[in-house]
Amino acid sequence: MTHEFLRTLASYLEPDEEFDIQTAGFTKCRFPVLAKRHVVRNDEVLHADLSSHEPIKR
């Protein structure tokens, strides 16, 4: 659902605009912390899991 919404949103952005969403939270206990980043630009949605050291993915 999130990616579908963000792909729809991408069509409303100007070619040089970028929409960046960063979220943080936790699971049922205090740790581990969950952190995500979604970037919408140039008609694509990029995703990164900020809880790890992995690069941002398409």
MOFENMO-V877124 format. One line per field, one symbol per residue. ss: DSSP state (H for helix, E for strand, C for the rest). burial: 1 if it has 9 or more other ideal C-beta (glycine too) atoms within 8 Angstrom, else 0. A space follows every 10 residues. Layout:
ss=???
burial=???
This chain:
ss=CHHHHHHHHH CCCCCCCEEE EEEEEECCCC CCEEEEEEEE ECCEEEEEEC CCCCCCEC
burial=0000011011 0010000010 0000000000 0001111111 1000111101 00000000
